Amino acid sequence: MKIVTEINDVLKDSIKSNQNIFVQGAMQTPTFLLSKLEEALREREDLVNLKFLHLHTHGEPFYIRDEFKNRCKTLNFFVGANIRKSLDFTQVDYIPCFLSEIPYLLRDGVLKNDIALIQVSRPNEHGYVSLGTSVDITKEAVKTASIVIAQINEEVPFIHGDSFIHISDITYGVYKNESLHYSKKLLPTENELKIGKSIAELIEDGSTLQMGIGAIPDAVLSSLTNHKDLGIHTEMFSNGIIELTQKGIITNKYKKINPGKTISSFAVGTKELRDFMCNNPSVELYPANYVNKPKNIAKNPRVVAINSAVEIDLTGQVCADSIGSHIISGVGGQMDFIRGASISHEGKPIIAMCSTTKSGKSKIVPTLINGAGVVTTRAHVHYVATEYGCVNLYGKSIGERAKLLTSIAHPKHREDLERAWKEILS
Protein backbone atom coordinates (compact mmCIF):
# COMPACT_ATOMS: atom_id res chain seq x y z
CA MET A 1 0.00 0.00 0.00
CA LYS A 2 1.29 3.38 -0.98
CA ILE A 3 0.22 6.09 1.48
CA VAL A 4 -0.60 9.41 -0.16
CA THR A 5 -1.49 12.74 1.41
CA GLU A 6 -3.33 14.06 -1.64
CA ILE A 7 -5.67 11.60 -3.30
CA ASN A 8 -6.79 13.87 -6.18
CA ASP A 9 -3.80 13.14 -8.43
CA VAL A 10 -4.09 9.41 -7.74
CA LEU A 11 -7.73 9.42 -8.83
CA LYS A 12 -7.04 11.48 -11.94
CA ASP A 13 -4.19 9.18 -12.95
CA SER A 14 -5.77 5.85 -11.97
CA ILE A 15 -9.20 6.14 -13.51
CA LYS A 16 -9.62 5.70 -17.25
CA SER A 17 -12.62 5.96 -19.53
CA ASN A 18 -14.79 2.83 -19.87
CA GLN A 19 -13.92 1.54 -16.40
CA ASN A 20 -16.14 0.09 -13.68
CA ILE A 21 -15.82 1.56 -10.19
CA PHE A 22 -16.98 -0.37 -7.14
CA VAL A 23 -18.15 1.70 -4.16
CA GLN A 24 -18.49 0.21 -0.67
CA GLY A 25 -21.91 0.89 0.78
CA ALA A 26 -24.16 1.34 3.81
CA MET A 27 -22.46 2.85 6.89
CA GLN A 28 -19.10 2.51 5.17
CA THR A 29 -19.87 4.61 2.07
CA PRO A 30 -16.54 6.41 1.44
CA THR A 31 -17.86 9.97 1.30
CA PHE A 32 -14.43 11.58 1.31
CA LEU A 33 -13.15 9.50 -1.60
CA LEU A 34 -16.30 10.18 -3.59
CA SER A 35 -15.98 13.93 -3.03
CA LYS A 36 -12.40 13.80 -4.30
CA LEU A 37 -13.47 11.71 -7.27
CA GLU A 38 -16.07 14.34 -8.13
CA GLU A 39 -13.32 16.97 -8.13
CA ALA A 40 -11.15 14.77 -10.32
CA LEU A 41 -13.92 14.27 -12.87
CA ARG A 42 -14.52 17.99 -13.04
CA GLU A 43 -10.85 18.44 -13.94
CA ARG A 44 -10.74 15.43 -16.30
CA GLU A 45 -13.70 16.08 -18.59
CA ASP A 46 -12.25 13.55 -21.04
CA LEU A 47 -13.14 10.68 -18.71
CA VAL A 48 -16.37 9.10 -19.99
CA ASN A 49 -18.42 5.92 -19.79
CA LEU A 50 -17.68 5.25 -16.13
CA LYS A 51 -19.90 2.70 -14.42
CA PHE A 52 -20.46 2.70 -10.66
CA LEU A 53 -21.29 -0.64 -9.01
CA HIS A 54 -22.65 -0.93 -5.49
CA LEU A 55 -25.25 -2.09 -3.04
CA HIS A 56 -27.19 0.70 -1.30
CA THR A 57 -25.04 3.68 -0.43
CA HIS A 58 -25.63 6.56 1.95
CA GLY A 59 -25.29 10.24 1.15
CA GLU A 60 -25.89 12.02 -2.15
CA PRO A 61 -24.13 10.24 -5.04
CA PHE A 62 -22.68 12.95 -7.28
CA TYR A 63 -22.52 10.68 -10.33
CA ILE A 64 -26.31 10.56 -10.77
CA ARG A 65 -26.60 14.33 -11.14
CA ASP A 66 -27.58 15.65 -14.56
CA GLU A 67 -24.14 17.17 -15.15
CA PHE A 68 -22.52 13.72 -14.90
CA LYS A 69 -25.23 11.57 -16.48
CA ASN A 70 -23.65 11.65 -19.93
CA ARG A 71 -20.36 10.44 -18.45
CA CYS A 72 -21.42 8.10 -15.65
CA LYS A 73 -23.77 5.16 -15.33
CA THR A 74 -24.88 3.52 -12.09
CA LEU A 75 -25.53 -0.20 -11.75
CA ASN A 76 -27.26 -0.85 -8.43
CA PHE A 77 -27.49 -4.27 -6.85
CA PHE A 78 -29.91 -2.71 -4.35
CA VAL A 79 -31.72 0.60 -4.83
CA GLY A 80 -31.43 2.82 -1.78
CA ALA A 81 -33.52 5.84 -0.85
CA ASN A 82 -30.82 8.20 -2.12
CA ILE A 83 -31.12 6.93 -5.68
CA ARG A 84 -34.74 5.79 -6.19
CA LYS A 85 -36.05 8.95 -7.83
CA SER A 86 -33.21 8.92 -10.35
CA LEU A 87 -33.73 5.32 -11.48
CA ASP A 88 -34.42 5.46 -15.22
CA PHE A 89 -33.04 2.04 -16.32
CA THR A 90 -30.67 3.86 -18.68
CA GLN A 91 -28.10 5.92 -16.82
CA VAL A 92 -29.23 4.76 -13.38
CA ASP A 93 -30.05 1.06 -13.57
CA TYR A 94 -30.65 -2.00 -11.39
CA ILE A 95 -29.24 -5.53 -11.54
CA PRO A 96 -31.59 -8.07 -9.89
CA CYS A 97 -29.55 -10.81 -8.25
CA PHE A 98 -29.61 -12.85 -5.05
CA LEU A 99 -27.24 -11.27 -2.55
CA SER A 100 -25.53 -14.65 -2.12
CA GLU A 101 -24.57 -14.64 -5.81
CA ILE A 102 -23.44 -11.03 -6.33
CA PRO A 103 -19.81 -11.78 -5.31
CA TYR A 104 -19.73 -14.38 -8.09
CA LEU A 105 -20.61 -11.73 -10.68
CA LEU A 106 -17.31 -10.09 -9.75
CA ARG A 107 -15.31 -13.28 -9.20
CA ASP A 108 -16.33 -14.83 -12.52
CA GLY A 109 -15.87 -11.66 -14.53
CA VAL A 110 -19.55 -11.28 -15.46
CA LEU A 111 -19.04 -7.71 -14.32
CA LYS A 112 -15.51 -6.37 -14.61
CA ASN A 113 -14.13 -4.51 -11.62
CA ASP A 114 -11.41 -2.00 -12.34
CA ILE A 115 -11.35 0.27 -9.28
CA ALA A 116 -12.59 -0.31 -5.71
CA LEU A 117 -13.25 2.63 -3.38
CA ILE A 118 -13.45 1.50 0.24
CA GLN A 119 -13.02 2.57 3.86
CA VAL A 120 -10.89 0.60 6.29
CA SER A 121 -9.69 0.72 9.88
CA ARG A 122 -6.15 1.65 10.85
CA PRO A 123 -3.72 -1.24 10.27
CA ASN A 124 -2.92 -3.46 13.24
CA GLU A 125 0.60 -4.53 14.18
CA HIS A 126 0.46 -7.34 11.60
CA GLY A 127 -0.50 -5.08 8.71
CA TYR A 128 -4.18 -6.03 8.55
CA VAL A 129 -7.11 -3.64 8.28
CA SER A 130 -10.81 -4.32 8.76
CA LEU A 131 -13.49 -3.59 6.17
CA GLY A 132 -15.65 -2.49 9.09
CA THR A 133 -19.41 -2.79 9.03
CA SER A 134 -19.77 -3.76 5.34
CA VAL A 135 -18.02 -6.97 4.32
CA ASP A 136 -20.98 -8.17 2.14
CA ILE A 137 -19.69 -7.98 -1.46
CA THR A 138 -16.77 -5.69 -0.60
CA LYS A 139 -14.33 -8.52 0.16
CA GLU A 140 -14.76 -9.91 -3.36
CA ALA A 141 -14.56 -6.42 -4.85
CA VAL A 142 -11.15 -5.96 -3.23
CA LYS A 143 -9.97 -9.33 -4.56
CA THR A 144 -11.04 -8.61 -8.12
CA ALA A 145 -10.22 -4.91 -8.54
CA SER A 146 -7.14 -3.91 -10.47
CA ILE A 147 -6.69 -0.87 -8.21
CA VAL A 148 -7.93 -0.59 -4.61
CA ILE A 149 -8.10 2.89 -3.11
CA ALA A 150 -8.78 2.96 0.64
CA GLN A 151 -9.72 5.72 3.02
CA ILE A 152 -8.09 4.83 6.34
CA ASN A 153 -10.52 6.05 8.97
CA GLU A 154 -10.20 5.64 12.75
CA GLU A 155 -14.00 5.61 12.97
CA VAL A 156 -14.11 2.29 11.07
CA PRO A 157 -14.46 -0.48 13.67
CA PHE A 158 -12.11 -3.45 13.85
CA ILE A 159 -14.54 -6.35 13.43
CA HIS A 160 -13.85 -10.06 13.73
CA GLY A 161 -14.62 -12.74 11.16
CA ASP A 162 -13.59 -12.57 7.53
CA SER A 163 -13.47 -8.79 7.42
CA PHE A 164 -9.71 -8.41 7.17
CA ILE A 165 -7.50 -7.55 4.23
CA HIS A 166 -3.75 -6.99 4.28
CA ILE A 167 -2.30 -3.61 3.42
CA SER A 168 -0.58 -5.32 0.48
CA ASP A 169 -4.06 -5.79 -1.03
CA ILE A 170 -4.49 -2.00 -1.14
CA THR A 171 -2.93 0.02 -3.95
CA TYR A 172 -3.29 3.49 -2.43
CA GLY A 173 -4.29 4.58 1.05
CA VAL A 174 -5.14 8.01 2.40
CA TYR A 175 -5.71 8.88 6.07
CA LYS A 176 -8.97 10.73 6.62
CA ASN A 177 -11.13 10.49 9.74
CA GLU A 178 -14.84 11.20 9.43
CA SER A 179 -18.09 9.90 10.86
CA LEU A 180 -19.63 6.80 9.36
CA HIS A 181 -23.17 7.00 8.00
CA TYR A 182 -25.22 6.33 11.10
CA SER A 183 -28.98 5.74 11.07
CA LYS A 184 -31.57 6.67 13.66
CA LYS A 185 -33.49 4.05 15.58
CA LEU A 186 -36.95 3.40 14.17
CA LEU A 187 -39.85 3.45 16.63
CA PRO A 188 -42.41 0.73 15.82
CA THR A 189 -46.05 1.73 15.43
CA GLU A 190 -48.83 0.02 17.37
CA ASN A 191 -49.55 -2.28 14.42
CA GLU A 192 -45.88 -3.14 14.00
CA LEU A 193 -45.66 -4.03 17.68
CA LYS A 194 -48.65 -6.35 17.22
CA ILE A 195 -46.88 -8.07 14.35
CA GLY A 196 -43.72 -8.32 16.43
CA LYS A 197 -45.55 -10.03 19.28
CA SER A 198 -47.30 -12.41 16.88
CA ILE A 199 -44.02 -13.48 15.31
CA ALA A 200 -42.30 -13.75 18.69
CA GLU A 201 -44.85 -16.43 19.63
CA LEU A 202 -43.60 -18.54 16.72
CA ILE A 203 -39.99 -18.32 17.85
CA GLU A 204 -38.82 -21.14 20.11
CA ASP A 205 -35.91 -21.07 22.52
CA GLY A 206 -32.71 -22.02 20.73
CA SER A 207 -33.87 -20.62 17.38
CA THR A 208 -31.49 -18.90 14.97
CA LEU A 209 -32.79 -15.57 13.67
CA GLN A 210 -32.46 -13.63 10.44
CA MET A 211 -34.04 -10.21 10.21
CA GLY A 212 -33.61 -7.13 8.10
CA ILE A 213 -33.67 -3.49 9.00
CA GLY A 214 -36.88 -1.70 9.87
CA ALA A 215 -39.48 -1.25 12.53
CA ILE A 216 -40.98 -4.76 12.30
CA PRO A 217 -37.69 -6.64 12.90
CA ASP A 218 -36.99 -4.31 15.83
CA ALA A 219 -40.52 -4.93 17.11
CA VAL A 220 -39.88 -8.69 16.96
CA LEU A 221 -36.61 -8.35 18.84
CA SER A 222 -38.24 -6.19 21.54
CA SER A 223 -40.75 -9.00 22.11
CA LEU A 224 -38.12 -11.67 22.80
CA THR A 225 -37.07 -10.63 26.29
CA ASN A 226 -38.33 -13.89 27.83
CA HIS A 227 -36.67 -16.18 25.31
CA LYS A 228 -33.48 -18.19 25.88
CA ASP A 229 -30.37 -19.05 23.91
CA LEU A 230 -31.27 -17.41 20.62
CA GLY A 231 -28.78 -17.30 17.78
CA ILE A 232 -28.13 -14.79 15.00
CA HIS A 233 -27.20 -15.70 11.43
CA THR A 234 -28.42 -12.86 9.23
CA GLU A 235 -27.37 -10.87 6.20
CA MET A 236 -27.61 -7.68 8.25
CA PHE A 237 -28.61 -6.44 11.68
CA SER A 238 -29.22 -3.20 13.50
CA ASN A 239 -29.40 -1.94 17.08
CA GLY A 240 -32.09 -4.40 18.12
CA ILE A 241 -29.59 -7.16 18.91
CA ILE A 242 -27.59 -5.13 21.42
CA GLU A 243 -29.93 -5.35 24.40
CA LEU A 244 -30.75 -9.03 23.81
CA THR A 245 -27.04 -9.84 23.68
CA GLN A 246 -26.26 -7.88 26.81
CA LYS A 247 -29.13 -9.62 28.66
CA GLY A 248 -27.82 -13.05 27.70
CA ILE A 249 -30.83 -13.87 25.50
CA ILE A 250 -28.71 -14.05 22.36
CA THR A 251 -26.02 -16.64 23.12
CA ASN A 252 -25.70 -18.50 19.77
CA LYS A 253 -25.37 -21.61 21.93
CA TYR A 254 -27.26 -24.05 19.71
CA LYS A 255 -26.01 -22.96 16.32
CA LYS A 256 -24.28 -25.67 14.29
CA ILE A 257 -22.31 -23.27 12.11
CA ASN A 258 -20.30 -20.53 13.84
CA PRO A 259 -21.57 -21.52 17.32
CA GLY A 260 -21.21 -18.84 19.96
CA LYS A 261 -20.98 -16.11 17.32
CA THR A 262 -23.41 -13.53 15.96
CA ILE A 263 -22.94 -13.75 12.20
CA SER A 264 -23.80 -11.14 9.59
CA SER A 265 -22.64 -9.68 6.30
CA PHE A 266 -23.13 -6.01 7.13
CA ALA A 267 -24.73 -3.77 9.74
CA VAL A 268 -26.72 -0.53 9.70
CA GLY A 269 -27.48 1.50 12.80
CA THR A 270 -26.27 4.07 15.29
CA LYS A 271 -22.83 4.79 16.71
CA GLU A 272 -23.86 2.64 19.66
CA LEU A 273 -24.04 -0.31 17.25
CA ARG A 274 -20.63 0.54 15.83
CA ASP A 275 -19.13 0.62 19.32
CA PHE A 276 -20.86 -2.65 20.25
CA MET A 277 -19.37 -4.41 17.23
CA CYS A 278 -15.86 -2.99 17.47
CA ASN A 279 -13.34 -5.64 18.58
CA ASN A 280 -16.19 -7.76 19.97
CA PRO A 281 -15.18 -11.44 19.66
CA SER A 282 -18.84 -12.54 19.75
CA VAL A 283 -19.68 -10.65 16.53
CA GLU A 284 -18.27 -11.72 13.17
CA LEU A 285 -18.89 -10.44 9.65
CA TYR A 286 -18.41 -12.57 6.55
CA PRO A 287 -18.92 -12.12 2.79
CA ALA A 288 -22.48 -12.47 1.49
CA ASN A 289 -21.71 -15.63 -0.48
CA TYR A 290 -20.95 -17.32 2.86
CA VAL A 291 -23.60 -15.78 5.10
CA ASN A 292 -26.45 -15.97 2.56
CA LYS A 293 -25.66 -19.36 1.10
CA PRO A 294 -28.87 -21.35 1.73
CA LYS A 295 -26.93 -24.53 2.58
CA ASN A 296 -25.01 -22.66 5.27
CA ILE A 297 -28.18 -21.09 6.64
CA ALA A 298 -29.88 -24.49 6.81
CA LYS A 299 -27.07 -25.99 8.90
CA ASN A 300 -28.48 -24.12 11.89
CA PRO A 301 -31.58 -25.54 13.60
CA ARG A 302 -34.89 -23.70 13.85
CA VAL A 303 -33.94 -20.83 11.56
CA VAL A 304 -36.58 -18.11 11.70
CA ALA A 305 -36.22 -15.77 8.72
CA ILE A 306 -38.22 -12.54 8.96
CA ASN A 307 -38.58 -10.53 5.76
CA SER A 308 -40.87 -7.78 4.53
CA ALA A 309 -43.07 -7.29 1.48
CA VAL A 310 -44.59 -4.51 -0.57
CA GLU A 311 -47.60 -6.65 -1.41
CA ILE A 312 -48.68 -10.27 -1.63
CA ASP A 313 -51.37 -11.70 -3.88
CA LEU A 314 -54.01 -14.21 -2.85
CA THR A 315 -51.99 -17.13 -4.24
CA GLY A 316 -48.94 -16.26 -2.12
CA GLN A 317 -46.72 -14.46 -4.62
CA VAL A 318 -44.60 -11.89 -2.78
CA CYS A 319 -43.45 -8.62 -4.30
CA ALA A 320 -40.72 -7.08 -2.16
CA ASP A 321 -38.60 -4.88 -4.41
CA SER A 322 -40.98 -2.68 -6.39
CA ILE A 323 -44.20 -0.74 -6.48
CA GLY A 324 -45.43 -1.83 -9.86
CA SER A 325 -42.47 -1.37 -12.19
CA HIS A 326 -40.84 1.24 -9.94
CA ILE A 327 -37.94 -0.45 -8.16
CA ILE A 328 -37.61 0.71 -4.54
CA SER A 329 -35.08 -1.74 -3.10
CA GLY A 330 -33.79 -5.04 -4.46
CA VAL A 331 -33.99 -8.81 -4.38
CA GLY A 332 -31.37 -8.74 -1.63
CA GLY A 333 -31.19 -11.82 0.54
CA GLN A 334 -34.89 -12.52 0.98
CA MET A 335 -34.94 -15.66 -1.16
CA ASP A 336 -31.60 -16.83 0.24
CA PHE A 337 -33.06 -16.89 3.73
CA ILE A 338 -36.60 -17.95 2.82
CA ARG A 339 -35.07 -21.03 1.21
CA GLY A 340 -32.45 -21.53 3.91
CA ALA A 341 -35.02 -21.36 6.70
CA SER A 342 -37.42 -23.68 4.89
CA ILE A 343 -34.83 -26.46 4.65
CA SER A 344 -33.51 -25.86 8.17
CA HIS A 345 -34.65 -28.37 10.80
CA GLU A 346 -37.89 -26.92 12.20
CA GLY A 347 -37.22 -23.66 10.36
CA LYS A 348 -39.83 -20.96 9.80
CA PRO A 349 -39.61 -18.50 6.90
CA ILE A 350 -41.89 -15.52 7.60
CA ILE A 351 -43.11 -12.64 5.44
CA ALA A 352 -44.17 -9.79 7.74
CA MET A 353 -45.96 -6.59 6.77
CA CYS A 354 -48.68 -4.21 7.88
CA SER A 355 -51.99 -5.01 6.20
CA THR A 356 -52.27 -1.60 4.51
CA THR A 357 -50.07 1.12 3.06
CA LYS A 358 -49.83 4.54 4.70
CA SER A 359 -52.64 5.68 2.38
CA GLY A 360 -54.88 2.80 3.46
CA LYS A 361 -54.59 0.53 0.42
CA SER A 362 -54.50 -3.19 1.07
CA LYS A 363 -51.11 -4.88 0.78
CA ILE A 364 -52.90 -8.19 0.33
CA VAL A 365 -54.21 -7.99 -3.23
CA PRO A 366 -56.13 -10.25 -5.62
CA THR A 367 -53.29 -10.04 -8.15
CA LEU A 368 -49.99 -8.16 -8.08
CA ILE A 369 -50.26 -4.79 -9.75
CA ASN A 370 -48.99 -4.39 -13.30
CA GLY A 371 -45.20 -4.43 -13.46
CA ALA A 372 -44.64 -5.83 -9.98
CA GLY A 373 -41.92 -8.44 -9.73
CA VAL A 374 -42.07 -11.65 -7.72
CA VAL A 375 -39.22 -11.97 -5.24
CA THR A 376 -40.55 -14.90 -3.21
CA THR A 377 -42.58 -17.33 -5.29
CA ARG A 378 -45.82 -18.97 -4.18
CA ALA A 379 -43.87 -22.24 -3.94
CA HIS A 380 -41.42 -20.77 -1.42
CA VAL A 381 -43.73 -18.79 0.84
CA HIS A 382 -44.63 -20.25 4.25
CA TYR A 383 -45.76 -17.93 7.05
CA VAL A 384 -47.33 -14.53 6.39
CA ALA A 385 -47.97 -12.14 9.29
CA THR A 386 -49.90 -8.87 9.59
CA GLU A 387 -51.30 -7.06 12.61
CA TYR A 388 -54.40 -9.27 12.22
CA GLY A 389 -52.60 -12.55 12.72
CA CYS A 390 -50.24 -15.05 11.15
CA VAL A 391 -51.10 -17.83 8.70
CA ASN A 392 -49.03 -20.69 7.29
CA LEU A 393 -49.46 -21.24 3.55
CA TYR A 394 -47.08 -24.18 3.33
CA GLY A 395 -48.89 -27.22 1.93
CA LYS A 396 -52.05 -25.20 1.31
CA SER A 397 -53.90 -25.13 -2.00
CA ILE A 398 -54.49 -21.95 -3.97
CA GLY A 399 -58.10 -21.78 -2.76
CA GLU A 400 -57.07 -22.32 0.86
CA ARG A 401 -54.41 -19.65 0.58
CA ALA A 402 -56.90 -17.09 -0.70
CA LYS A 403 -59.10 -17.65 2.36
CA LEU A 404 -56.20 -17.59 4.81
CA LEU A 405 -54.68 -14.41 3.40
CA THR A 406 -58.06 -12.68 3.31
CA SER A 407 -58.45 -13.50 7.01
CA ILE A 408 -55.38 -11.42 7.92
CA ALA A 409 -56.15 -8.52 5.60
CA HIS A 410 -57.54 -5.29 7.04
CA PRO A 411 -61.26 -5.89 7.82
CA LYS A 412 -62.36 -3.05 5.54
CA HIS A 413 -60.75 -4.80 2.56
CA ARG A 414 -61.85 -8.38 3.18
CA GLU A 415 -65.19 -8.17 1.39
CA ASP A 416 -63.53 -6.66 -1.69
CA LEU A 417 -60.89 -9.40 -1.67
CA GLU A 418 -63.56 -12.11 -1.45
CA ARG A 419 -65.47 -10.51 -4.34
CA ALA A 420 -62.32 -10.17 -6.44
CA TRP A 421 -61.40 -13.79 -5.79
CA LYS A 422 -64.83 -14.96 -7.02
CA GLU A 423 -64.32 -12.91 -10.18
CA ILE A 424 -60.93 -14.54 -10.71
CA LEU A 425 -62.51 -17.98 -10.34
CA SER A 426 -65.24 -17.15 -12.83
C-alpha positions, 0 to 999 in steps of 0.5 A: 500500500502506498500512502498518499497525502493528496488523493486527487492526483491518484484518482485522476491518474488511476481512472480511465474511460470505460472503467467500472468503479466499485463503491463500498456501501451502507455505513461505510460509504466512502464519502471523502473519496467520492468527493475527491473523485467528483473533483477529479472528474470535473478536472478530467472532462475527457473521462467518460463511460464510467460505471459505478457498481454498489449495493445501497449507499448513503449520502448524495451520489454525485454521479447521478446528477444531470451534469454527470449523467452523460459520463457516468452510469450507475448499476445498483445491486440494491436501490437505496432511498438516495437513488430511487427517484433517479432510477431510469433504467438507462443511466441509473439502472438496477441488476436483480440478483440474489445477494448470495450470488453477487460476489460471483458476478465479480469473481467470474468476470460477469461484471468487470471490476477496475477500481474499488473505493473502500473505507478501512480501519487503521492497520494493526501490528500485523498489517491487517485492516478491517473492512468495518461494518460492510463486508458483504460484497466488498471482500470480493470487490477488493480481490477482483479490482485492479486498483484498490483505493482505501480511506483509512478512517479511525471511525471504522471499527475493527470487526472479527470474522472474515473482514480483514484484508492486508495492506498489500491488497491495497494500492493506495491509502489516504488517512482521513477520519470522518463519521460513518453514516449512522442511522436513527433508531426506528420506533415501531407503530402500534400495528408493527408491535402487534406483528412483532408479538405475533411473530415472537410467539412462533420463535422457540428457545434455541432458534437462529434468527435472520431479520432485516432493518426496519421497525418490524424486525426491531418490534420482533426483537423487543418481544423476545425478552423472555426467550433463551439461547437465541442465535443470530445468522443474518445478512444484516442487523441493526441496534435491536440485537444489542440489548438481547445480547447484553441480557444473555438472551442471544447466546448462539449456543445451539447454532451448528455453524459458527456456534457462539458467534453472531454472524452477519454480512453487514450492519446498519445503525447508530454509533452505539451499534458501531461501538458494540461491534468494534473488537467484539469477539462474539460478533463476526462479519463474513462475505455475502456468499458465505452468510447468505448461502442457503446450505449454510443457513440451513445448517443451523436448527430452527432458523426463523427468517423474517422478511418484509413485502410490498404486497402479496397476492391471494396465491402467495406471490410476494413482491418485495422490491418494487411498487409496480415497475418502480424499483424501490429496493432489491432482491437482496437476501430474501430468497436466500433466507426464505429457502435456507429457513425452509430447509432448516430443521424446524425452520420458519420463513416468515413474510411480515408486513402491515396489512395496509399502506400509509394511504390505506390501500390493502397490501394483500391484493387479488393479483400483483399490480402491473409491473410488480416483480415476484421476489418470493414465489408462491412455492417458497412462501410459508408464514405470512404475518400482519397485525391481524394474525399469522397464517401458514401457507405451506402445503395449502392449495391456492383456494385455501391460501386465498381464504387464509390471506383474506383472514389477515387482511384489514377488515375493511378490505376483506369483502372486496378481496372475497369478491375479487377472488370470485371474479378470478374464479369465474 
